[in-house]
Amino acid sequence: MPKKTLSPTEVYKYLPKTNCKECGEENCMAFAAKLVNREVTLDKCPPILTEKYKNEYKALWEMLKPPVKEVTIGSGSNIVKIGGKLVMYRHELTYHNPTAIAIDVSDDMPEEEIVKRVKEAESFSYTYIGQNLKLDLIAIRSVLNDPNIFKATVKKVSSITNLPLILCSLDPNVMEAGLIEVSSKKPLIYAATKENWKEMAELSLMYKCPLTVFSPNDLKTLKSLTKTLLAYGVEDLVLDPGTFWNGLADTLNNFTMLRRAACKEEDELLGFPLIGVPAIVWMEPSEFPEVTAWKEACLASMLITRYADALIMHSLDGWVLLPLTILRQNLYTDPRKPVAVETGIKVFGNPTEESPVLLTTNFALTYYTVASDIEASKIDCYLLVVDTEGLSVESAVAGRKLTAEKVAESIKGSGIENKVKHKTIIIPGRASRLSGEIEELTGWKVLVGPMDSSGISKFLQEKWVKA
C-alpha cells in the first residue's frame, strides 16, 4: 500500500528545532512545510548534516526520498539526472528531471557521419518562452560487435562532445572496451539481460557507472533481474521494458504499470527511471524515410507522456525533435507556479523620450509573444511588465491580479516617468475595462491597444502620436 501523505508536523519531529534560520526560513516548521512541498532539499539545513543529527537525517531521507530513484549519467558539470519522480500524475505535485533525449550513432557509420550527427545533436537549440530547449545525450551503439571498433568509436565521440554518453551493447567484452575509454565520464551502460547480467553488473561496479536492465515485454523477469542486481551491489539502475511499434499497447501498458508500481504501490524493486528506444522503428524502415521518422516521433511523444525518463532517438529532423522538446518542456513545468518572467521595464530597439510605452503581464507565454511581435515590427519602445503572478492578461484582469493600483505601482517603481516626456501608456485590448481607473490613479493618458499583439505595429502606425 502507498504511504500516507506527509505533513509538516511529521517532518518537523526530526528537524533540529533550533530555529537557526540558516536554511533561510524563519523557523524549522516553515522549513518542514517547504520540505513536504518539495520546494527545498534537506541539504539546505546545515545542522541536520552534522554527526549529532545522523539518525534524524537518515529518518528524514527515508521519509522524503522519491519513489522513483534519481540516477545521474555523466560526471562533473556534464551530467544528466533522470528519474527522481515523486508522483505518478503531474497535477499531484510536479514532475522533476525532464525526459532526457539521446541521439544515437553506431560503430558501422563512417566517421564523417558520426561527427556530423554528434555536432547536429550538440547544436540543436530552440528558445521557447524564454527557455533554451536542447538535447541531452549521445547513445553509441555497437552494431559490428567488435571490441576494437567499438572502442575506437567511443573514443572518437568522447573527443568531440561533452554530452553524457550511453554505451549500447549486450556483449560484455564489447562494453568493457568502450568503458575503458570513458569510465571517468560515467556513461549509462545499456544493457543487462537475463543472459549477461552478472558480467554487466561487474562492469557497472568496476567502472562505477549506472546500468540499464533490459527485459522486453516481460515485467516479471525485469523485476527479478532488478532484485538480483540490487543484491549484487548495483544501486543505480535504469529499467527498459522494451519499446515496440508493432505492439504499441504493450509498450505503453508496461511503462504505465512500472510507474504505477513505483508511485502507487511503493514497490522499491521497480522504483527506478524508465528508458525507451523509439529508434527501434528504424530496424524495419518504411519505404519512405519520412514515414519511419513520423513513427519514431509518435512513439517518442507517447513515451514522454507515459513516464519515460530517457529516450534514444535516431532522427535528427527538426520536425521530429522540436515538437518533442516543446512537449517535454510543457509537461515538466511546475503546475503550482505559472511560468513567469521578471517584471519591470524592457527596452526594445533604441527608444527615445518620445517613444511609446506599452504594458503587458509577466506570464511568460504572453510576454514572449508580445516581445516577438514588437521585435518583428522593429519598433523602438518601452514595455512595462506588471507582476500578475504569472497570469495572462484576461485571467489577471478577471482574477484581480492586474488592477489599476498594480499598474500605478509598476509605473512608479519602474522609473519610466524619467525615461519619457509624455505620460501616455498603451494597455492590452483585453484590459480595456481598467483604462479609466488607471488614468485616475496615475494621471497618465491611457490608449487601449489591440486585442492581439500581432496588431501592435498597425496600431502604433495609426494611433500613436508623440507627446
QUIQUISUL-V461708 format. One record per residue. N is the residue number from 1. RES is the residue in one small letter. OMEGA is omega in radians with two decimals (none if undefined). Layout:
n = {N & N}
res = {RES & RES}
omega = {OMEGA & OMEGA}
This chain:
n = {1 & 2 & 3 & 4 & 5 & 6 & 7 & 8 & 9 & 10 & 11 & 12 & 13 & 14 & 15 & 16 & 17 & 18 & 19 & 20 & 21 & 22 & 23 & 24 & 25 & 26 & 27 & 28 & 29 & 30 & 31 & 32 & 33 & 34 & 35 & 36 & 37 & 38 & 39 & 40 & 41 & 42 & 43 & 44 & 45 & 46 & 47 & 48 & 49 & 50 & 51 & 52 & 53 & 54 & 55 & 56 & 57 & 58 & 59 & 60 & 61 & 62 & 63 & 64 & 65 & 66 & 67 & 68 & 69 & 70 & 71 & 72 & 73 & 74 & 75 & 76 & 77 & 78 & 79 & 80 & 81 & 82 & 83 & 84 & 85 & 86 & 87 & 88 & 89 & 90 & 91 & 92 & 93 & 94 & 95 & 96 & 97 & 98 & 99 & 100 & 101 & 102 & 103 & 104 & 105 & 106 & 107 & 108 & 109 & 110 & 111 & 112 & 113 & 114 & 115 & 116 & 117 & 118 & 119 & 120 & 121 & 122 & 123 & 124 & 125 & 126 & 127 & 128 & 129 & 130 & 131 & 132 & 133 & 134 & 135 & 136 & 137 & 138 & 139 & 140 & 141 & 142 & 143 & 144 & 145 & 146 & 147 & 148 & 149 & 150 & 151 & 152 & 153 & 154 & 155 & 156 & 157 & 158 & 159 & 160 & 161 & 162 & 163 & 164 & 165 & 166 & 167 & 168 & 169 & 170 & 171 & 172 & 173 & 174 & 175 & 176 & 177 & 178 & 179 & 180 & 181 & 182 & 183 & 184 & 185 & 186 & 187 & 188 & 189 & 190 & 191 & 192 & 193 & 194 & 195 & 196 & 197 & 198 & 199 & 200 & 201 & 202 & 203 & 204 & 205 & 206 & 207 & 208 & 209 & 210 & 211 & 212 & 213 & 214 & 215 & 216 & 217 & 218 & 219 & 220 & 221 & 222 & 223 & 224 & 225 & 226 & 227 & 228 & 229 & 230 & 231 & 232 & 233 & 234 & 235 & 236 & 237 & 238 & 239 & 240 & 241 & 242 & 243 & 244 & 245 & 246 & 247 & 248 & 249 & 250 & 251 & 252 & 253 & 254 & 255 & 256 & 257 & 258 & 259 & 260 & 261 & 262 & 263 & 264 & 265 & 266 & 267 & 268 & 269 & 270 & 271 & 272 & 273 & 274 & 275 & 276 & 277 & 278 & 279 & 280 & 281 & 282 & 283 & 284 & 285 & 286 & 287 & 288 & 289 & 290 & 291 & 292 & 293 & 294 & 295 & 296 & 297 & 298 & 299 & 300 & 301 & 302 & 303 & 304 & 305 & 306 & 307 & 308 & 309 & 310 & 311 & 312 & 313 & 314 & 315 & 316 & 317 & 318 & 319 & 320 & 321 & 322 & 323 & 324 & 325 & 326 & 327 & 328 & 329 & 330 & 331 & 332 & 333 & 334 & 335 & 336 & 337 & 338 & 339 & 340 & 341 & 342 & 343 & 344 & 345 & 346 & 347 & 348 & 349 & 350 & 351 & 352 & 353 & 354 & 355 & 356 & 357 & 358 & 359 & 360 & 361 & 362 & 363 & 364 & 365 & 366 & 367 & 368 & 369 & 370 & 371 & 372 & 373 & 374 & 375 & 376 & 377 & 378 & 379 & 380 & 381 & 382 & 383 & 384 & 385 & 386 & 387 & 388 & 389 & 390 & 391 & 392 & 393 & 394 & 395 & 396 & 397 & 398 & 399 & 400 & 401 & 402 & 403 & 404 & 405 & 406 & 407 & 408 & 409 & 410 & 411 & 412 & 413 & 414 & 415 & 416 & 417 & 418 & 419 & 420 & 421 & 422 & 423 & 424 & 425 & 426 & 427 & 428 & 429 & 430 & 431 & 432 & 433 & 434 & 435 & 436 & 437 & 438 & 439 & 440 & 441 & 442 & 443 & 444 & 445 & 446 & 447 & 448 & 449 & 450 & 451 & 452 & 453 & 454 & 455 & 456 & 457 & 458 & 459 & 460 & 461 & 462 & 463 & 464 & 465 & 466 & 467}
res = {m & p & k & k & t & l & s & p & t & e & v & y & k & y & l & p & k & t & n & c & k & e & c & g & e & e & n & c & m & a & f & a & a & k & l & v & n & r & e & v & t & l & d & k & c & p & p & i & l & t & e & k & y & k & n & e & y & k & a & l & w & e & m & l & k & p & p & v & k & e & v & t & i & g & s & g & s & n & i & v & k & i & g & g & k & l & v & m & y & r & h & e & l & t & y & h & n & p & t & a & i & a & i & d & v & s & d & d & m & p & e & e & e & i & v & k & r & v & k & e & a & e & s & f & s & y & t & y & i & g & q & n & l & k & l & d & l & i & a & i & r & s & v & l & n & d & p & n & i & f & k & a & t & v & k & k & v & s & s & i & t & n & l & p & l & i & l & c & s & l & d & p & n & v & m & e & a & g & l & i & e & v & s & s & k & k & p & l & i & y & a & a & t & k & e & n & w & k & e & m & a & e & l & s & l & m & y & k & c & p & l & t & v & f & s & p & n & d & l & k & t & l & k & s & l & t & k & t & l & l & a & y & g & v & e & d & l & v & l & d & p & g & t & f & w & n & g & l & a & d & t & l & n & n & f & t & m & l & r & r & a & a & c & k & e & e & d & e & l & l & g & f & p & l & i & g & v & p & a & i & v & w & m & e & p & s & e & f & p & e & v & t & a & w & k & e & a & c & l & a & s & m & l & i & t & r & y & a & d & a & l & i & m & h & s & l & d & g & w & v & l & l & p & l & t & i & l & r & q & n & l & y & t & d & p & r & k & p & v & a & v & e & t & g & i & k & v & f & g & n & p & t & e & e & s & p & v & l & l & t & t & n & f & a & l & t & y & y & t & v & a & s & d & i & e & a & s & k & i & d & c & y & l & l & v & v & d & t & e & g & l & s & v & e & s & a & v & a & g & r & k & l & t & a & e & k & v & a & e & s & i & k & g & s & g & i & e & n & k & v & k & h & k & t & i & i & i & p & g & r & a & s & r & l & s & g & e & i & e & e & l & t & g & w & k & v & l & v & g & p & m & d & s & s & g & i & s & k & f & l & q & e & k & w & v & k & a}
omega = {3.12 & 3.12 & 3.09 & -3.12 & 3.14 & 3.03 & 3.10 & -3.13 & 3.14 & 3.13 & -3.11 & -3.12 & -3.04 & 3.11 & -3.08 & 3.14 & 3.14 & -3.09 & -3.05 & 3.12 & 3.12 & 3.14 & -3.11 & 3.12 & -3.11 & -3.12 & -3.08 & 3.13 & 3.10 & 3.10 & 3.12 & 3.13 & 3.13 & 3.07 & -3.13 & 3.14 & 3.13 & 3.09 & 3.07 & 3.08 & -3.03 & -3.10 & 3.07 & 3.10 & -3.09 & -3.11 & -3.07 & -3.12 & -3.12 & -3.10 & -3.11 & -3.08 & -3.09 & -3.11 & 3.12 & 3.12 & -3.14 & 3.13 & 3.13 & 3.13 & 3.13 & -3.13 & -2.96 & -3.07 & -3.13 & 3.10 & 3.04 & -3.06 & 3.05 & -3.13 & -3.12 & 3.05 & -3.12 & -3.11 & 3.13 & 3.14 & -3.12 & -3.09 & 3.00 & 3.10 & 3.11 & -3.10 & -3.13 & -3.11 & -3.13 & -3.06 & 3.09 & -3.10 & -3.06 & -3.06 & 3.13 & 3.09 & 3.02 & 3.06 & 3.07 & 3.08 & -3.14 & 3.14 & 3.13 & -3.12 & 3.12 & 3.01 & -3.05 & 2.88 & -3.14 & -3.05 & 3.05 & 3.09 & 2.99 & -3.10 & -3.13 & 3.14 & 3.11 & -3.13 & -3.13 & -3.11 & 3.13 & -3.12 & 3.10 & 3.11 & 3.14 & -3.03 & 3.12 & -3.11 & 3.11 & 3.13 & -3.10 & -3.03 & 3.03 & -3.13 & -3.10 & -3.13 & -3.09 & 3.01 & -2.88 & -2.95 & 2.95 & 3.09 & -3.13 & -3.07 & 3.01 & 3.10 & -3.08 & 3.11 & 3.12 & -3.09 & -3.08 & 3.13 & 3.12 & 3.12 & -3.14 & 3.13 & 3.12 & 3.14 & -3.13 & -3.13 & -3.12 & -3.09 & -3.06 & 3.13 & 3.03 & 3.11 & 3.06 & -3.00 & 2.92 & 3.10 & -3.01 & 3.03 & 3.08 & 3.12 & -3.11 & 3.14 & 3.09 & -3.14 & -3.12 & 3.11 & 3.10 & -3.12 & 3.13 & -3.09 & -2.98 & -3.07 & -3.12 & -3.14 & 3.09 & 3.09 & 3.02 & 3.10 & 3.14 & 0.28 & 3.03 & 3.10 & 3.13 & 3.13 & -2.99 & -2.96 & -3.07 & 3.14 & 3.13 & 3.08 & 3.11 & 3.12 & 3.13 & 3.14 & -3.10 & -3.06 & 3.07 & -3.13 & 3.06 & -3.02 & 3.05 & 3.07 & -3.02 & 3.08 & -3.01 & 3.06 & 3.13 & -3.06 & 3.12 & 3.10 & 3.12 & 3.13 & 3.13 & 3.11 & 3.12 & 3.12 & -3.14 & -3.12 & 3.08 & 3.11 & -3.14 & 3.09 & 3.11 & -3.04 & -3.10 & -3.08 & 3.02 & -3.03 & 3.04 & 3.13 & 3.14 & 3.12 & -3.08 & 2.98 & 3.03 & -3.01 & -3.08 & -3.13 & 3.11 & 3.13 & -3.10 & 3.12 & -3.13 & 3.11 & -3.13 & -3.13 & 3.11 & -3.13 & 3.08 & 3.13 & -3.13 & -3.00 & -3.08 & -3.09 & 3.12 & 3.10 & -3.05 & 3.11 & 3.14 & -3.12 & -3.13 & 3.11 & -3.14 & 3.11 & 3.09 & -3.10 & 3.09 & 3.12 & -3.12 & -3.09 & -3.13 & 3.06 & 3.06 & -3.03 & 3.07 & 3.07 & -3.14 & -3.12 & -3.12 & 3.13 & 3.11 & 3.11 & 3.10 & 3.10 & 3.14 & 3.14 & 3.12 & -3.13 & 3.14 & -3.12 & 3.11 & -3.13 & 3.07 & -3.14 & 3.14 & 2.82 & 3.08 & 3.12 & 3.08 & 3.13 & 3.01 & -3.08 & 3.07 & -3.06 & 3.08 & 3.14 & 3.13 & -3.12 & 3.04 & -2.98 & -3.08 & 3.08 & -3.14 & -3.12 & 3.08 & 3.07 & 3.13 & -3.12 & -3.14 & -3.11 & -3.05 & 2.96 & -3.11 & -3.11 & 3.14 & -3.06 & 3.07 & -3.13 & -3.04 & 3.08 & 3.12 & 3.12 & 3.12 & -3.10 & 3.03 & -3.08 & 3.11 & -3.11 & 3.14 & -3.08 & 3.09 & 3.13 & -3.10 & -3.11 & -3.12 & 3.06 & 3.13 & -3.11 & 3.01 & 3.14 & -3.10 & 2.97 & -2.97 & -3.10 & 3.09 & -3.08 & -3.06 & 3.05 & 3.12 & -3.13 & 3.14 & 3.14 & 3.09 & -3.13 & 3.13 & -3.12 & -3.12 & -3.13 & 3.01 & -3.08 & 3.00 & 3.08 & 3.13 & -3.12 & -3.07 & 3.11 & 3.09 & -3.13 & 3.06 & 3.13 & 3.09 & -3.05 & -3.06 & 3.13 & -3.12 & 3.10 & -3.12 & -3.09 & 3.13 & 3.03 & 3.01 & -3.09 & 3.09 & 3.13 & 3.14 & 3.10 & 3.12 & 3.11 & -3.12 & 3.12 & -3.12 & -3.08 & -3.08 & -3.10 & -3.12 & 3.13 & -3.14 & -3.08 & -3.12 & 3.12 & -3.11 & 3.05 & -3.13 & 3.13 & -3.13 & -3.12 & 3.12 & 3.13 & -3.11 & 3.07 & -3.04 & -3.10 & -3.11 & -2.98 & -3.11 & -3.14 & -3.14 & 3.13 & -3.13 & -3.07 & -3.01 & -3.04 & 3.12 & 3.01 & -3.11 & 2.99 & 3.11 & -3.08 & -3.11 & 3.10 & -3.11 & -3.06 & 3.10 & -3.14 & -3.09 & -3.08 & -3.14 & -3.13 & -3.10 & 3.12 & -3.06 & -2.95 & -2.99 & 3.06 & -3.10 & -3.12 & none}
